[in-house]
Structure formats: C-alpha cells, structure tokens
Amino acid sequence: MNLHSSLCVFLFVLLNFTLGVWHEQTWSGDVADRCFCKLQGEVDDCSCKVESLDSLNNNKIYPRLKSLLSRNYFRYFKVNLKKKCPFWSDDSRCALKDCHVNVCQKDEVPIKTIENVENHEKRKYLNEKSGQKEVDEAQCAEQRELGALDKTISQEKIAEFQSWKEYDEALPMFCDVDDEHSNDVEYVDLLLNPERYTGYKGLSPRRIWRSIYEENCFKPEKNYGYGPEYGSDSSLESRSVEEGMCLEKRVFFRLISGLHTSINIHLCDQYLFPAKGGFGSGHWDHNLEEFQSRFDPALTNNQGPQRLKNLYFTYLIELRALAKAAPYLKQEGFYTGDAEEDADLQQGINNLLDIIKSFPDHFDESQLFKGNSKEMKQLKAEFVQHFRNITRIMDCVGCDKCKLWGKLQILGMGTALKILFSGDSMGLQSTVKSMNKDFQLTRTEIVALFNAFGRLSKSIHAIETFRKLAT
C-alpha cells in the first residue's frame, strides 16, 4: 500500500471514529450530582416524595402503560393539524413543508363493513405546501425528514373509526372537544409518529415557549427564562421564580414547567446521531450532552434541577386525576368494535387504576381555590383562560409532529384539570362517576389523558436511564 492510500485509510478511520463515538461520552460525578440534586425528598407543595414516585412509576405504572398505549383504542388520536395560528403568521425556520402527518390511509386499515361514510368523516390528506422560503433548503432537510408524520392507517381501521364515532355520539355529551366535528380532523397513528428529536429549533420554538411563559403563565414581576438558549437571559433560580406566588399560581407554573421538562427529556432520550463514517441514516440513542445542556444548573442559571422536580409535580397532578376518575373509567367500555380486545383492554385499565388508587400520597386538589370570594373566582377564571390560550398556541407550532404531541399533551393536561374540578366534591375522597350527568369525557379526551400521562411516565423512566449513564 503506497503512502497516499495509507493516508486515505487513516483519514477514513479517523472520521469514522470521530462521528461514531463522540456521543458515547460520560459525565463526571460532579455533573451528575448537580443535575439530579433536587430529585429527592418531598415534591413541592405536596407530602409525596420523589423517591416514592420513582418506585411507583418505574416498577408498576410505566410497564403497564407502555403495553396499554399500544392498543388500538389509545394509538389512534383524532386531531386537527390544519388550524391556522391565531396569534401570528407562520414563522417556522424552514416552514417544514415535509413535516406533515401521514394520516391513516385506506389501503392500510382492516375494514369492518360500514358503508356510506359521511364526507366529513372520510380521511383527509395533508397537502404539502410548496411556498418558497428564504432559507437554505440543505439546512432544512433533516428537520423535514425527522418532523414528518406518518399517516398510514389501513382501510379496515378507517371503517372501524366510523363505528367508534357512532358509539361515542350515542353517549350524552357535556364537554365539547375542539375540532371534534370539523372536516379537518384526522386520525393519526401515534405509534408511527413517536415523540422524539425532529430538528425543530431556533426562533420558532423559542417564540412558542416565550409566549407561553411570558404572556400566558402566572409569574412574578421580575423576568425569568427557560431552556438552554433562553436561560442565558435569566437572573433568577426557578425557586425564586415562584416566590411571592399563591398556591394556585405556583401550581399553574409548575404544570407548564413540568410538561416542558418532559418534552425536553423525550428529545434527549430519542436523539438522532449521525451514521458512522457519515454514510447512512444514523441511529437513535440517548444524548447525555443534550440532557446536560438543558438541566445542568451551571448551564441553566441554576434552574435545571428545579425543572426536573417540576416534572414530578405535573405527574402527580395527572396521577390524581386518574385516581379521581377511576369509577368513571371503569365503566367506560373502551369500545373499538372488537369485543375480545375491548374486554382485555378494560381489564388492563382496571388493573392500572387499582394500582393508582392504592397510592397513599396523592395531590389534594381541595387546597386550590378555597373560599368563594370575588378574588378567588377571578383567579380561577384567569387560570382557565391562560390554559385555553396555551391550547391555542399549540396551533402555532411549525412542525406537524411537534404540534401533534403538543396538542395531545395539552389536551391531556386540560382533561386532568377538568376531572380535578368536577365530581361530587373536592378532596382526596372525591370521585367522578359515570352516572353523573354533569360530567362526561369524550373518546378524544380519554385518549389524550392516558397518552399525556404516558409521556410523563416515560420521562420519569428516562431520568433513571440518564442517571445510570451519568455514573
């Protein structure tokens, strides 16, 4: 082998090594201690301990949820991804014209003989927008590919959706779900469109979160930030952010912060690394450095550890909602048209709900909005209005796959809040039941509730993975 050939081989091996193993770095013990320093002791404003939730989730809830959410009832989510942003024009960096949801297509779904499907119930297909944007297409290629939604659904499954609709509409409906009867709603297979890294970054997502935190989230007068980029402008620790806020405002802030944390963990847990040697499609793996950039106090103005702890608060809120709604959900039926599948799913749901109900340290919602004063009524109205605004902001997300999971998790959280403030009373002994005519959940709300809780459960499980990788 001549000198030139040897040099080429050496450079190829060096490049392959550099691209292939750079992500396999580990932290020092000091970094790990910093990131996870607050994941112990009581969750803020609760008697429940972080360690108890870790054990409950990782050993009992997460394994069951993972199995249940793969069932047909939960894997298909009805959503409208075509709604225009009501606050500003499209500002996504690349417009992500290929970042679309591939809804269930006719040739993929097993059919149950249901004919004469109404026009507004037929599956729609998202058209790719071809408008030219003033960006470098080469820089957008990865984002378009990773953000694209797979809308594959078989013809049989589409037919089943019609029977689901007929079953649902036979039930008394007391709560309207956005877009439920719009021609633009579509079923999306969540298993074909997992929440993970899409390349959606830059000014567009920062604008989304800035609008949520600065305009639609209770906060003190002083400024604060969130995220690796935005955090550099912050001068307060997360604990300081909540000082001077009443319990209701702290709850709202921690709910949103915990959701944001969960989303960030998913992006770190399912991150796309380049292929070895620069050839091929790359592979998905945990990104320890990305996790550090979002939660290391040294890189987040001391806010990272509190963000992780807020995840447990959000989890606890949705856990309590499921416990309170257990009597209702045990009578739900979880209809898909397959009697054997439905019965098996109901048994699995009942088992999960029994485990959740047996947990001894639930959040007590009776501590919220105490009294009947004018100020408390106004605060509750603001609480609801802020949350509604955040729901609308999800229509401004510039990546369809990100929008899908954002809308689902916000709807799931909203459903949890709806449950907490419904029922025969407020407090740990209160429940909501199927015979209560003033309370009703739609199929879409139930699907969102369980999947949103599944996302939080997955995040807490992923924290344990990052703990192990960091030591």
C-alpha positions in Angstrom: 0.0 0.0 0.0 1.5 3.3 -1.0 1.7 6.4 1.2 -1.3 8.1 -0.4 -3.5 5.0 0.1 -2.4 4.6 3.7 -3.2 8.3 4.4 -6.7 7.9 2.9 -7.4 4.8 5.0 -6.1 6.6 8.1 -8.3 9.7 7.5 -11.4 7.4 6.8 -10.8 5.5 10.1 -10.3 8.8 12.0 -13.5 10.3 10.5 -15.5 7.1 11.3 -14.2 7.1 14.9 -15.0 10.8 15.4 -18.5 10.6 14.1 -19.3 7.2 15.6 -18.3 7.5 19.1 -18.3 11.2 20.1 -21.7 10.8 21.7 -20.6 8.0 24.0 -19.1 10.5 26.4 -19.9 10.3 30.1 -20.2 12.8 32.8 -18.1 13.3 35.8 -19.8 12.5 39.1 -19.9 16.2 39.9 -22.1 17.0 36.9 -24.5 14.1 37.7 -24.8 15.3 41.3 -25.6 18.8 40.1 -28.3 17.8 37.7 -30.2 15.4 40.0 -29.6 17.3 43.3 -33.3 18.1 43.8 -34.7 14.7 42.9 -35.1 13.7 46.5 -37.4 14.4 49.3 -40.9 15.9 49.0 -42.4 17.2 45.8 -43.1 21.0 46.2 -46.5 21.7 47.8 -47.1 18.0 48.3 -46.3 15.5 51.0 -45.4 12.9 48.4 -41.7 12.1 48.0 -39.8 11.9 44.7 -38.4 8.5 45.6 -41.9 7.1 46.1 -43.0 8.3 42.6 -39.8 6.9 41.1 -40.6 3.5 42.6 -44.3 3.6 41.7 -43.8 4.7 38.1 -40.8 2.7 37.1 -41.8 -0.6 38.7 -45.6 -0.6 38.3 -47.1 2.2 36.2 -44.7 2.6 33.3 -44.6 -1.1 32.2 -48.4 -1.3 32.2 -48.9 2.0 30.4 -46.4 1.1 27.7 -48.4 -2.0 26.9 -51.9 -0.4 27.2 -51.0 2.6 24.9 -50.1 0.3 22.1 -53.7 -0.9 21.9 -55.9 0.3 19.1 -58.1 2.5 21.4 -55.1 4.6 22.5 -52.9 4.5 19.5 -55.2 6.5 17.2 -55.7 10.1 18.1 -58.2 12.4 16.4 -56.7 15.8 15.8 -56.9 18.9 13.6 -53.4 19.9 12.4 -54.6 22.4 9.8 -55.8 25.1 12.1 -54.1 28.4 11.5 -52.1 30.1 14.2 -54.4 32.7 15.7 -51.6 34.9 17.0 -49.0 35.3 14.3 -48.2 34.2 10.8 -46.1 31.1 10.2 -42.6 31.8 11.4 -41.0 28.4 11.5 -37.4 28.4 10.3 -37.9 26.2 7.3 -41.7 26.0 7.2 -41.0 22.2 7.4 -43.1 21.6 4.2 -42.4 17.9 4.5 -43.1 17.8 8.3 -46.6 16.6 7.9 -48.7 13.8 9.5 -49.5 10.9 7.3 -53.0 10.1 8.4 -54.4 6.6 8.2 -54.6 5.6 4.6 -57.4 3.5 3.1 -55.2 0.7 1.9 -53.7 0.1 5.3 -56.6 -0.4 7.6 -58.6 -3.6 8.2 -62.2 -2.9 7.2 -65.4 -3.5 9.2 -68.3 -3.4 6.8 -69.5 0.1 7.3 -70.6 1.9 4.2 -71.9 5.3 3.3 -69.3 7.1 5.3 -70.1 10.8 5.6 -67.9 13.1 3.6 -66.6 14.9 6.6 -65.6 11.5 8.2 -63.5 10.4 5.2 -59.8 10.5 5.7 -58.2 13.7 4.6 -54.6 14.1 3.4 -52.4 17.0 4.3 -51.2 18.7 1.2 -47.6 19.7 1.1 -47.2 23.5 0.9 -44.8 24.4 -1.8 -44.2 28.1 -1.0 -40.6 29.1 -1.3 -39.0 30.3 1.9 -35.9 32.4 2.2 -33.8 29.7 3.8 -31.2 27.3 2.7 -33.0 24.0 1.8 -30.0 22.0 2.7 -30.1 23.1 6.3 -33.8 22.2 6.5 -33.6 18.7 5.0 -33.0 16.9 8.3 -35.8 18.8 10.0 -38.3 18.0 7.3 -37.4 14.3 7.4 -37.5 14.0 11.1 -40.5 16.1 11.6 -42.7 14.4 9.0 -45.7 12.5 10.3 -46.5 9.0 9.1 -50.3 9.0 8.4 -50.5 5.4 7.4 -53.8 3.8 8.5 -55.5 0.8 6.8 -58.9 0.9 5.2 -60.3 -1.5 7.8 -59.2 0.8 10.6 -60.9 3.7 8.9 -64.1 1.8 8.8 -63.8 1.0 12.4 -63.4 4.7 13.2 -66.9 5.3 11.9 -68.3 2.7 14.3 -66.4 4.3 17.1 -68.0 7.7 16.2 -71.5 6.2 16.2 -70.9 4.6 19.6 -69.5 7.9 21.1 -72.3 10.0 19.7 -74.9 7.8 21.4 -73.5 8.9 24.7 -74.6 12.1 26.4 -72.0 14.8 25.6 -71.5 17.6 28.1 -68.0 18.8 27.1 -67.1 19.8 23.5 -63.7 18.9 22.3 -62.1 21.3 19.8 -62.4 20.3 16.2 -64.4 17.1 17.0 -66.8 17.6 14.2 -64.6 19.6 11.8 -63.9 18.3 8.3 -60.2 18.8 9.0 -59.9 16.4 11.9 -57.9 13.3 11.1 -56.9 10.1 12.9 -53.2 9.8 13.4 -51.4 6.6 14.4 -49.3 7.6 17.4 -47.1 4.5 17.2 -46.0 5.5 13.7 -45.3 9.1 14.9 -43.3 8.9 18.2 -42.3 12.0 20.1 -38.6 12.4 19.6 -36.0 14.7 18.1 -37.2 16.4 14.9 -34.7 19.1 14.3 -37.3 21.8 15.1 -35.3 24.5 16.7 -34.4 28.2 16.6 -36.6 31.2 16.7 -39.9 29.5 16.1 -40.0 27.1 19.1 -38.5 29.8 21.3 -41.3 32.1 20.3 -43.8 29.4 21.3 -42.4 28.9 24.8 -41.8 32.6 25.3 -45.4 33.3 24.5 -46.5 30.6 27.0 -44.3 31.7 29.8 -44.4 35.5 29.4 -48.0 36.0 28.3 -50.0 33.0 29.5 -48.3 31.8 32.6 -48.6 33.2 36.1 -45.3 34.7 37.2 -43.8 37.4 39.4 -43.0 40.8 38.0 -39.3 40.0 37.5 -38.0 38.3 34.3 -37.1 34.7 34.1 -36.2 32.3 31.4 -36.4 28.7 30.3 -34.3 26.5 28.1 -30.6 26.4 27.1 -30.9 29.4 24.8 -33.4 31.5 26.7 -31.9 30.6 30.1 -28.9 32.8 29.4 -31.1 35.8 30.0 -32.3 34.7 33.3 -31.1 36.1 36.6 -33.3 34.0 39.0 -33.4 30.5 40.1 -36.6 28.5 39.5 -37.3 28.6 43.2 -37.1 32.4 43.1 -39.5 32.5 40.2 -42.2 31.0 42.4 -41.6 33.2 45.4 -44.4 35.6 46.2 -46.9 33.5 44.1 -50.0 32.0 45.7 -50.5 28.2 45.6 -52.8 28.3 42.5 -50.3 30.3 40.5 -47.5 28.0 41.6 -49.5 25.0 40.5 -50.1 26.5 37.1 -46.4 27.4 36.6 -45.2 24.0 37.7 -47.6 22.2 35.5 -46.3 24.0 32.4 -42.7 23.7 33.5 -43.1 20.0 34.2 -44.7 19.5 30.7 -41.9 21.5 29.1 -39.3 19.4 31.0 -41.0 16.2 29.9 -40.8 17.3 26.2 -37.2 18.2 26.6 -36.4 14.8 28.1 -38.0 13.0 25.2 -35.8 14.9 22.7 -32.7 13.9 24.7 -33.9 10.3 25.1 -34.6 9.8 21.4 -31.9 11.8 19.7 -30.7 11.2 16.1 -26.9 10.6 15.9 -25.2 10.7 12.5 -24.2 7.4 10.9 -20.6 6.2 11.4 -18.4 7.5 8.6 -21.1 10.0 7.6 -22.9 7.4 5.5 -26.4 6.1 6.1 -29.4 7.3 8.1 -27.8 7.5 11.6 -29.3 5.9 14.7 -31.4 6.9 17.7 -30.0 6.9 21.2 -29.8 8.8 24.5 -27.9 12.1 24.3 -26.3 12.8 27.6 -24.7 16.1 26.5 -28.0 17.4 25.3 -29.6 16.4 28.6 -26.8 18.3 30.5 -27.3 21.4 28.4 -31.0 21.6 29.5 -30.7 20.6 33.1 -27.2 21.2 34.5 -27.5 24.2 36.9 -24.2 25.5 35.7 -25.6 25.9 32.2 -29.2 27.0 33.1 -28.7 29.6 35.7 -29.4 27.1 38.5 -32.9 26.3 37.1 -32.3 22.9 35.6 -32.7 20.7 38.8 -35.9 22.5 39.7 -37.3 21.9 36.2 -36.7 18.2 36.7 -38.5 18.3 40.0 -41.5 20.1 38.4 -41.9 17.1 36.2 -42.8 15.1 39.2 -45.4 17.7 40.2 -47.1 17.5 36.8 -47.0 13.7 37.0 -48.6 13.9 40.5 -51.5 16.1 39.2 -52.3 13.7 36.3 -51.9 10.7 38.6 -54.5 12.2 41.0 -56.9 12.9 38.1 -56.8 9.2 37.0 -57.5 8.1 40.6 -60.4 10.5 40.9 -61.9 9.4 37.5 -61.3 5.7 38.2 -65.0 4.9 38.9 -65.9 6.6 35.6 -63.2 5.0 33.6 -64.0 1.5 34.9 -67.4 1.9 33.3 -66.1 3.4 30.0 -66.1 0.3 27.9 -63.2 1.4 25.7 -65.1 0.4 22.6 -63.3 -0.4 19.3 -65.7 -3.0 17.9 -63.5 -6.0 18.8 -65.3 -7.5 21.9 -62.3 -9.6 22.9 -59.9 -6.8 22.5 -62.1 -4.3 24.4 -62.6 -6.7 27.3 -58.9 -7.4 27.6 -58.1 -3.7 27.5 -60.7 -2.9 30.1 -59.2 -5.5 32.4 -55.7 -3.9 31.9 -57.1 -0.4 32.6 -58.8 -1.6 35.8 -55.6 -3.1 37.0 -53.7 0.1 36.3 -56.4 2.2 38.0 -56.4 -0.1 41.1 -52.6 0.5 41.4 -53.0 4.2 41.0 -55.9 4.4 43.6 -53.8 2.4 46.1 -51.0 5.1 46.1 -51.2 6.7 49.5 -49.8 10.2 48.7 -52.0 11.8 46.1 -52.2 15.6 45.5 -55.1 17.2 47.3 -57.0 19.4 44.9 -59.2 20.8 47.7 -56.3 23.1 48.7 -56.9 25.0 45.4 -59.3 27.9 45.0 -60.5 27.8 48.6 -63.4 30.1 49.5 -65.9 31.8 47.4 -64.5 35.3 47.3 -64.6 37.6 44.3 -60.8 37.4 44.1 -60.7 33.6 44.1 -63.4 33.4 41.4 -61.4 35.9 39.3 -58.2 33.8 39.8 -60.0 30.6 38.7 -61.3 32.4 35.6 -57.7 33.6 34.8 -56.4 30.1 35.4 -58.9 28.7 32.9 -58.3 31.5 30.4 -54.5 31.1 30.5 -54.8 27.4 29.8 -57.1 28.0 26.9 -54.7 30.4 25.4 -51.9 27.8 25.7 -54.1 25.3 23.9 -54.5 27.8 21.0 -50.7 28.5 20.9 -50.2 24.8 20.0 -51.6 25.6 16.6 -48.7 27.9 16.0 -46.0 25.2 16.3 -44.2 25.0 13.0 -43.6 21.2 12.9 -46.6 19.0 12.5 -45.1 16.1 14.5 -44.3 18.6 17.4 -47.7 20.1 17.0 -49.4 16.7 17.2 -47.7 15.8 20.5 -48.1 19.4 21.9 -51.8 19.4 21.2 -52.2 15.9 22.7 -50.4 16.6 25.9 -52.1 20.0 26.5 -55.5 18.3 25.9 -54.5 15.5 28.3 -53.5 18.0 30.9 -56.7 20.0 30.4 -58.7 16.8 30.8 -56.9 16.1 34.0 -57.8 19.6 35.3 -61.4 19.1 34.2 -61.5 15.9 36.3 -59.9 17.6 39.4 -62.5 20.3 39.4 -65.5 18.1 38.7 -67.2 15.4 40.8 -69.2 15.1 43.9 -66.8 17.2 45.9 -63.2 18.3 46.1 -60.5 16.4 48.0 -58.8 13.0 48.3 -62.1 11.1 48.8 -63.9 12.7 45.9 -64.6 10.9 42.6 -66.3 11.3 39.3 -68.7 8.6 38.2 -70.4 7.6 35.0 -73.9 8.2 36.4 -73.0 11.9 37.0 -74.9 13.7 34.2 -72.9 16.8 34.7 -69.6 15.1 33.8 -68.6 13.5 30.6 -65.4 12.6 28.8 -65.1 12.2 25.0 -63.1 9.4 23.5 -60.5 12.0 22.3 -60.2 13.4 25.9 -59.6 9.9 27.3 -57.1 9.0 24.6 -55.2 12.3 25.3 -55.4 11.9 29.1 -53.8 8.4 29.1 -51.2 9.3 26.4 -50.2 12.5 28.1 -49.8 10.7 31.4 -47.8 8.1 29.4 -45.4 10.8 28.2 -44.8 11.9 31.8 -44.3 8.3 32.9 -41.8 7.7 30.1 -39.9 10.9 31.1 -39.5 9.8 34.7 -38.4 6.4 33.5 -35.9 8.1 31.2 -34.4 10.0 34.1 -33.4 6.7 35.6 -31.7 5.8 32.4 -29.8 9.2 32.3 -28.8 8.6 36.0 -27.2 5.3 35.1 -25.5 6.8 32.0 -24.1 9.6 34.1 -22.4 7.5 36.7 
